[in-house]
Amino acid sequence: MSGLDFAHQEIEELKKQGVFRPLRVLSSPQGPRAEIDGHRVINLSSNDYLGLANDPRLKRAAIEATERYGAGTAAVRTIIGTLDLHLELERRLAAFKGTEAAIVFQSGFTCNSGVIPVLVGEGDVIISDALNHASIIDGCRLAKAEIRRYAHKDMAELEQQLQAAQGFRRRLVITDGVFSMDGDIAPLPQIVRLCEQYGAISYVDDAHSSGVLGKNGQGSVHHFGLQGRVDVQVGTLSKAVGVLGGYVATSRDMVDLLIHRGRPFLFSTSHPPAVTAAAIEAIDIMEREPELIARLWSNARRFKEGLSALGFNTGHSETPITPVIIGGEREAMQFSDELFRLGVFAQGIAFPTVPKGQARVRTIVSAAHSEEDLSEALSAFERAGRSIGVI
């Protein structure tokens, strides 16, 4: 008997439920069409919103930085792992987000696990949207604060929670800017007003808003005109920016505190030069070429309209994240497999990522998709939907 026998049993149960998924293998650059498991398919599951992951300008910046600085830094930031490139990236991010300062973490996930426990601890309370991302949930668990949740986007319940939390030392209200599985946008103006009214720290995770919402993709805070009123903005460099990492845009004092207390920052090797230089180049492109974001939204509108016309349930999506909600977990996976057979990759997603009965394929179109890509994809959705019996 092995102490790991339970793993086999759990995998067998996943297979029985029809939700076991082997990893798909990409053997081409990320793009609107990609080679996945040896098949050339239209790619509707990438977070590469602006098509920058394979942009020749980012690749050139990465190569030049590698030639100058080497392949890696071989140290944490607080010892000898801070390059002048890292500081330049952080300066650019702070200017881009309109804050005093910014700090880069190894991923968006580690931003939340590193920042939340610095903001709050014993004697404090976190009030979190019920549909916040897993990284927020884990970050909240790492903090020793009490955790309370309000129903998704329910501002009346948020206010009730804030009223009931006045006895705590600090109150932290945390929300995604765009919710990653449903594509809807947080009611940030109301959240900020309530935080100001009840003396709470406001925290927005803009992973799926950066590069998507606001002028030049500056995010949900700029989308709603709330500059200077949100305490902490978290973002990612691995979605619209097309590279890797996460960042926190906030006050200078908070950044200095995170340098000394943010555990992922303190104990992880810093970003390689190639990643850092490519991220700087991506910010340059986003500021110079607003037409990329306009094309992203044009493609998203067209695809949503096409899915709705076919009779698919796309939920409450307001962004390029468009779920196609099937319901049953086995049926959603069958639908995803049939789409792949027809030349479209759209990953099936089931519990616990989404609630039971809400299984779906989640689609994301990008600025790089052509009209032909979208037409072919919609045709495949129609054929697969009729074949599986979901439309």
N, C-alpha and C positions, 0 to 999 in steps of 0.2 A: 504493500500500500504506500502511495506517495501522499505527502501533505498537500499536493496540488491536484489531487483527483477531482476536487470540486470544480476546477476550471473546465475540465472535460464535460462534466455534468451540465454546467451552465451553458456551454457552447451548444450542446445537444438540445437544450431547451430553446435557445435562440433559433436553431435550425427548425425545430418543430413549429415555432411560431411564424416561421417564414421571414424573419427579419435579420438573419445572419448575413453579413455582407463581407466578402473578401475585399481587400484593398484594390481599388482600380489603379492601374499603372500607366503613368504618362511617359511617352517616349518621344515627345516633341516639345517645342516651347509652348508655354501657356498662350492661348489665343482664342479667337472666336470659333476656329476649327482646330482640333487637336487630335493627335494619335493616342488613343486610350485603349489599352489591352490589344494593341495591334490593329485597331479599327480607326479609320479617319471619320470623325463625327463632329457635328455642330455642338459646341461646348456651352451649356447653359448652367453650369454649376461653379464657375469660377467667380472669385471676388474681385477680379481684375477689371473694375468698373470702367476705367478710362483707356484700357488697352496698353498700359505702360510697362507691363511686366517683361515684354519682349521688345520694347522700343529701342532702336539702335542708339539713341542718345544716352539712355541709361546704361546700356552695355558698354558704350565707349567710356563713360565716366567711371564705371566700375573697373575697367581694364587699366585706365590711367592711374587710378588710385592704388590699384594692386602693384603696378610697376613702381610707384613712388614709395608706398608705405609697407608693402608686403601683403601676405595672404591673411594674416591675423594679428591680433594685438598681444595675445599670450599673457594678459593680465586684467585684473578688475580695474574699474575706473578710478578707484580711490588709492591705487598704488602707482602703477605706471601704465595704465591702460587707457588714459584719456588723450586722444589725438586732438590737434587743432581742428580737424574735420568734425569731430563730435561736437565741439563748442560752436562751430559754424552752423551745423545742423540745428542745434538747440536755439541759437539766435534766430535762424530762419523760421523755425516752428513758432516761437513766441511772437514774432512779427506777423506771421500768417494767421495765428489765432487771436491776436490782439491782446496778449497778456504780458505781464512784466517779465516772465521767464518761462522756460520749458526745460524738461529733463527727459532723456530717452531711456527707456527700459528695453529688455531683450524681446519682449512681445507685448501685445495688448493684454494678454492674460496675466502676465507678471506685473503689469501696471496695477491692475485691480488687487492682486494678492499682495503687492508691496505698499500701495498707498492707503488702502482702507484701514489697515491696522495702525498706521501712523496717525490718521485723523481721529480715530476713536478707540476706546478701550473700556476697561471696567468703569462702571458708573455712567456710561454713555449709551445711547440708543441709535440704531440704524433703522430707517424707515425706507423700505425698498419695494419697487413695483413688482408685482407677483410674476411677471414674465421677463424679468431681467435675465441677462446672459449668465451662463454657468460660471464664468470667471468672476462676476460680481458676487454670485452666491458663495463661491469658495473664498473670495476675499473677505466677505462678511463673516464667514465661519472662523477665519483666522484671527479676526479681531475678537477681543473679549467683551465686546459690547452686547447688549440685548438686541435681538433682531425682531423687527415687526414688519409685516407686509401689508400693503394696501392692494385692493383689487385693481386689475390692469387699467391704468389711466383714469381711475376713479378719484376725482379731486375732492369730492365730499368726504370720502373715507380717509384720504390723505390728511385733510384738515382735522378730522376727528382724532387721528393718530397723533398729530402734532399737538393738539390741545391736551391730550392725555399724557404727553411726554414732557411736559414743562418742568417736571421735577428732576430730570436728568441733567448731568453736567453739560454734555454736548449732544446735539441732535443732528444727525446726518441724513439727508434725503438723497437717495441715489436712484438714477433712472438711465436706461438706454436712451440715446437720442432717436435712433431708428431701431426697432425691434427686429432681430435678425431672422426670425422664422415667419413673421407675419408681414413685415415691410411697412408697418404703420409708424407714425411719428409721435413722439411723446408730446403732451400738452405743456411745453416748457414755460410759456409765459405764466400760466397759472401756478406751476410748481415753484417758479422763482418768486412770484408774489407771495405765496404761502411761506416760503423759507424766510423771506424778508420780514413778514408779519410776525412769525413765531421764533425768530432768532435761530434758524437752523442753517447748517452748512449745505450748500447746493452742489451736487456732483452729477455730471452728465458724461456717459460713455458714448463717444461719437464714432465708434469703430465703423459703423455703416453710414455715418453722416459725412465724415471727412472725405472731400473729393466729390461729394454727391449733392449736399445741400448748401445753400448760402452762396454769396458771390465768390467765384473762383474755387468753390468747394470748401469754404472755410468752416462749414459745419452748422449744426442746429442752432447754436447760439447766434450766429450771424443771420441765419435763415429767419429768425424771429426778432432780430434787432435788439438782442439782449447783451451786447458787448459791455463788459465791466460789471455785470450783475450775477455772473455764475462763478462760484468760488473755485471749482476744479473741473477742468475739461480733460478727459482722457481720449486719446485717439490712437490710430494704428498706422503703421507704415507698410502693412502687408496686404492691404486691400486696394483702394484706389491709387495709392502711391506706388503699388506694384513691387515692393521689395520685402522688407522684414523688420519687425520691431513694433514697439509702442511708445507713446510719449504722454507726458502730463504737462498741460499748460495751466499755469496758476501764478500765484504771487512769488516774488523773489525769496521771501522768507520761507515759504512752503517748499520751494525747490531746494533751498539750502538745508532744510530739515530732512527732506527725503534723501539727500546725499549722505546724511549721517545716520538715518534710521531705516531707509527703504531696503529691506533685506535682499530682494532680487538684484537691486542695483549694487549693493555692497558685496555680494558674494557670487556674482556671475561675470564671466569674461565679457569685455565690451564688444560692441559691434565690429565686425571686420571692416577694413577701409573700403572695400568694394561696395558693401551694403550702404555704408554711410554716404559715400559720394553719389551713388545712384539715387538715394532718397533726396538729397539736395537738388539733383537735376530734375527729379520729378516735381518738386515744389516749384522750381523755375518754370517748368512746362505748364503746370496748372495755372500759374499767375499770368503767363503769356498767352495761353490758348484757351480762353473760355468757351470756344466753340466745341471743345471736347465734351464739356458737361452738357451743353445744349444738345449735342448729338446723342449722348447717353439718354437724356430725358425724352427725346423724340423717339428713339428706338423703344424705350420702355412703354411709352404711351401706345405705340403701334402694336406691340406684342400683347399688352393687356387687353386692348380692344379686340384683337383677334381671338384671344382665349375666351373672352366673355361672349363674343358672337357665336362661338362653338358650343357654349353652354357649360363651360367649366366654372367651378366655384373658386374664385381667387381671393376670398376673404375680404379683409379690410385694408389691403395693401395701398399705400400712397407713394411708394418709391419704386426703384427698379427691382427690388426684391419682390417677386410675385409668386406666392405659393399656389399650387394647384391642389386643392384639398380633395382627397379621395375618401378618407374616413377610415376604412379598415386597413390594418397594417399589412397583411398579406397582399391585399389588392393594390396598395400603393407600391409595394416592391415589384409586383407583377407588371404594373403600369410602367415603372421605371425601366424594367428589363425589356419590355416591348418597345419602348422609345429607343433604347440602345440598339436593338435589332434593326430599327428603322433609321438609324444614323444620327440619333440625338442623345447626348448625355445629360440627364437631369436626375440627380441623385434622389432616391427615395429616403424619406425621413420619418421615423416613427418614435413611439414612446421609448425612453424617457425624455428625448429631446423636445418632443411636443406632447400634449396631453393625449391620453387614449381616446380613440375615436376621431382624432384630428390628423391622422397620418396623411402624408402629402409628398409630392415632389416639389422642391423649391427651385425656382428658376431665377436667374439673374442675367439679363441682357447687358451688353456693354456698349460703349461708344464705338468699338471696333467691329461690331456685327454689321453686315451689309443687309440691304433689303432682301437679297436672295437668301441669305442665311435665315432671316426671320420667316420668310415665306415657306421655305422648306421645313423649318421647325414646326410652324403651325400646321402644315399638312401632315407631318408625322404625329402631332398631338391628336389631330382629328382621327387618323387611322387607328392609333393606339387606343384612344378613348372608346371608339366604336367596337374595337376588337375585345377589349376587356369589359365593355358594358358600363362604362362610367359616364358616358354621354349618350 
